[in-house]
Each structure stands twice: as structure tokens, then as C-alpha cells.
Amino acid sequence: MPQIEPRAFYETLTARGIDLFAGVPDSLLKDFCAYLLANCPPDRNIIEANEGNAVGMASGYHISTGKYAAVYLQNSGLGNAVNPLLSLADPEIYGIPMLLIIGWRGEPGVKDEPQHATQGKLTLPLLETMGIGYTVIDPQIWQDQVAQAIGKLETEPKPYALVIRKGTFSSYKAPTEPTALPLKRENALEAIVENIDPAAFIVSTTGKTSRELFEIRERRGESHDHDLLTVGSMGHSSSIAMGMCLGTKHPVYCIDGDGAFLMHMGAAAIAAQSASSNLRYIVINNGAHESVGGQPTIGFKIDLAGVLAAIGFTSVVTVSDPAELPEAIRKLTATDRGALVIEVAQGSRDDLGRPTTTPVQNKRDMMRLFARERDA
Ligand SMILES: Cc1ncc(C[n+]2csc(CCOP(=O)(O)OP(=O)(O)O)c2C)c(N)n1
């Protein structure tokens, strides 16, 4: 199948006046995102906390410059973007032209993970319902498609979408600077599982965190019924854990990523203030959206532990030394509404698999455990 070179795509967009890119990275767009990272001026490629924020930025940019920004996102992120698309950029409100570049996970007929199935089926109907015109990019005629899309922005002041299928872009690897940190996420997860109460529950975030946790349980010969693997729903694990805390006396650990924490940071603040005392919150900070290609977050630029303490978590510490990690986790086990930041380098095993149980099975197994606790 012919592919589009990320460089050619970028140059075509910039030649047509698009000089601001904002979004949240996606695995299907990872080569294009890597190209942006290496070649677009940093103030012209803003990796946003969530996709709705990117629509906001594109809107402000258009108002102040008259230009069109490109907003890149996985179709999962459409949910985050619906509100500003319909109540800000929509032609009945401000009417803001912008180019959406949407990675189409879960395209019908293409094998993908369960969390992408419904969103994949509904991606085009959702755009139609929202009155957003789109074209599914065909690498044979993409230049014409892009020209037409930008022509639409010029004639109709509203967003227009380019929908990107799996395998559309050819490979591009941005040079990366490895972080000099001794731990990886998988080591951190192993230490957590090893040192928490075996009766505790875990809500693990989207991406490789949940995939690694699943494999760690397999290796240890343990069941998965204490772990909710939040395969989709990025950024909502702390809220899920907060809800779960109400149904058990055991501790509930939310294990978040820095990208997921940032995506809905307000959720962690509410959890810190309102969750019952059995909540424990852990952010595994690798400073990146590692699961979808390693694009940077601001995780290492901000004082994450300072933020967690300021919003109300107790006894927040940051650990990066493997020798200190077990003790830090043991302290967390004894701290009501405590939080821990574990700093890790990027990287995961090449042979990392995916959960072999379905989300519905995962839920049923967990519900059985909670019911047993209720009936005891
Ligand atoms: C709403 C939404 N936007 C984007 C994605 C795609 N996505 C899946 S995992 C991930 C990165 C998560 O980063 P982080 O929480 O830092 O964890 P890491 O992958 O680094 O372990 C992204 C962007 C998604 N699943 N949902």
C-alpha cells in the first residue's frame, strides 16, 4: 500500500498556510507527530493536555491571526473535543475554521483493541452528526484531498477533518534523548504489586501501564480480579478509583501516567479532596506519552509532587531510586489519601502483549470480589 511521507504531509500543510499544530498524540499519527517534534518550531507544535484544549488553542489562533491551525488527535479524543467543537468552533457560535487530523483507531474491518470498537464505528457518523465535513485520506490522491480541505476552510468558517487510516504514514523516527533514570515503568509496577496489600484494588491507566500490569499478574501466577485495566477513557482513572473506594474497605490504588494525569488534572484534585481515605494515588512519570510513540509531556517540567500536595494529597513523595522505591510504597500503604510520584525512563519490552481477558470479563471478576466483601 502506498504511504505518505510525514515530511511531505507537513510541507504541504505549511505551504498552504497552516503554521500551528496542536493536539494529543496518537499511535496512528506517531510518525507525523515525530516529524512535527523534530522539525516544527516548538512554539508551533503544542502537545496539549487534552484534545478539547487543542480546539481552544486553534480557535484563539484563528481569531488573533486569521490563520488556520491543525489539530491532531486520536478518534478517542473526539469525545474531549466535542464540547469546544460544538459550542465554540461551530458555525452557529464563532465559526472557526481549523483542520482536524484524526487517527482512525477501530476502523470497521481492521483488527484493533476492544476500547476502539465503538469509537471506530462511530467516527464518521459522529462527524456527520456534528456537521463537520471530512475526507478519509487516500495516499494515492492525498495532495488533492488536502487542497480541497483547505479550500473548504477558506469558504466555510468551520472545522474540517482529515481522517487517517492505519498505515497511512511511512515511518519517521525523531532522534530521542534517553532520560538517565534507572527505573522503567514495568519495574515500578512490579514494585507496587510486590509491596501493596494483596487485597488492595488497582485502577491502572490507559496504554502500556495496564498492559504491563496484566503481564506482571500472569508472571506471578495471580488473578486479574483486583485490577481494573482502564484500557480506554484516558485521564479518568482517578475518578474511577474514587468511585470504587466507596464499595470497599480495602485500599484502592490509582496508577496514572503523567499524560493521563495532565489530561484531566482537575479529576485528581477532586479525588484528593473528596475521595474516601482508602484512595492511594500514584503517578508513573516518564515525561512522555510513551504508549503512543513517546511524544513529550510537561511531566518533567513541572513539580508534579508539588501539584499533588497542593491539591490535597497527603505525604506526597517523588522516588526515582530503585533502592528507595519499596520503602516509599510501603509508606504509601499506610497513608490515607497519600500519593507517590515514581520517575522512570521511557521504554517497554518489545514483546509486550495485550490483556487476553476482555474488559467485560475484567469487570465481572472484580464485581464478584466486591460482592463477596459486601456479603462477608
Ligand atoms: C482521549 C484520548 N486521547 C488520546 C489517546 C491515545 N493515547 C493512549 S495512551 C496515550 C499516552 C498516555 O500517556 P501517559 O499517561 O503519560 O502514559 P505512558 O504511555 O507514558 O505510560 C495516549 C495519548 C486516548 N487513548 N484517549
The ligand as an SDF file (V2000), in Angstrom:
LIG
                    3D

 26 27  0  0  0  0  0  0  0  0999 V2000
   -8.8540   10.7420   24.9540 C   0  0  0  0  0  0  0  0  0  0  0  0
   -7.6690   10.0210   24.4460 C   0  0  0  0  0  0  0  0  0  0  0  0
   -6.7140   10.6790   23.7750 N   0  0  0  0  0  0  0  0  0  0  0  0
   -5.6360   10.0290   23.2960 C   0  0  0  0  0  0  0  0  0  0  0  0
   -5.4890    8.6860   23.5000 C   0  0  0  0  0  0  0  0  0  0  0  0
   -4.3100    7.9280   22.9350 C   0  0  0  0  0  0  0  0  0  0  0  0
   -3.3960    7.5270   24.0000 N   0  0  0  0  0  0  0  0  0  0  0  0
   -3.3900    6.2750   24.5310 C   0  0  0  0  0  0  0  0  0  0  0  0
   -2.2360    6.0470   25.6940 S   0  0  0  0  0  0  0  0  0  0  0  0
   -1.6800    7.6330   25.4980 C   0  0  0  0  0  0  0  0  0  0  0  0
   -0.4880    8.1430   26.2450 C   0  0  0  0  0  0  0  0  0  0  0  0
   -0.6190    8.0930   27.7110 C   0  0  0  0  0  0  0  0  0  0  0  0
    0.4780    8.7710   28.2910 O   0  0  0  0  0  0  0  0  0  0  0  0
    0.8000    8.5920   29.8150 P   0  0  0  0  0  0  0  0  0  0  0  0
   -0.4230    8.6750   30.6260 O   0  0  0  0  0  0  0  0  0  0  0  0
    1.9120    9.5400   30.1710 O   0  0  0  0  0  0  0  0  0  0  0  0
    1.3080    7.0840   29.9190 O   0  0  0  0  0  0  0  0  0  0  0  0
    2.5410    6.3560   29.1880 P   0  0  0  0  0  0  0  0  0  0  0  0
    2.0310    5.9010   27.8860 O   0  0  0  0  0  0  0  0  0  0  0  0
    3.6620    7.3240   29.0840 O   0  0  0  0  0  0  0  0  0  0  0  0
    2.8560    5.2330   30.1200 O   0  0  0  0  0  0  0  0  0  0  0  0
   -2.4240    8.3320   24.5350 C   0  0  0  0  0  0  0  0  0  0  0  0
   -2.1980    9.7330   24.1470 C   0  0  0  0  0  0  0  0  0  0  0  0
   -6.5130    8.0310   24.2090 C   0  0  0  0  0  0  0  0  0  0  0  0
   -6.4740    6.7230   24.4650 N   0  0  0  0  0  0  0  0  0  0  0  0
   -7.5830    8.7130   24.6570 N   0  0  0  0  0  0  0  0  0  0  0  0
  1  2  1  0
  2  3  1  0
  2 26  2  0
  3  4  2  0
  4  5  1  0
  5  6  1  0
  5 24  2  0
  6  7  1  0
  7  8  2  0
  7 22  1  0
  8  9  1  0
  9 10  1  0
 10 11  1  0
 10 22  2  0
 11 12  1  0
 12 13  1  0
 13 14  1  0
 14 15  2  0
 14 16  1  0
 14 17  1  0
 17 18  1  0
 18 19  2  0
 18 20  1  0
 18 21  1  0
 22 23  1  0
 24 25  1  0
 24 26  1  0
M  CHG  1   7   1
M  END
$$$$
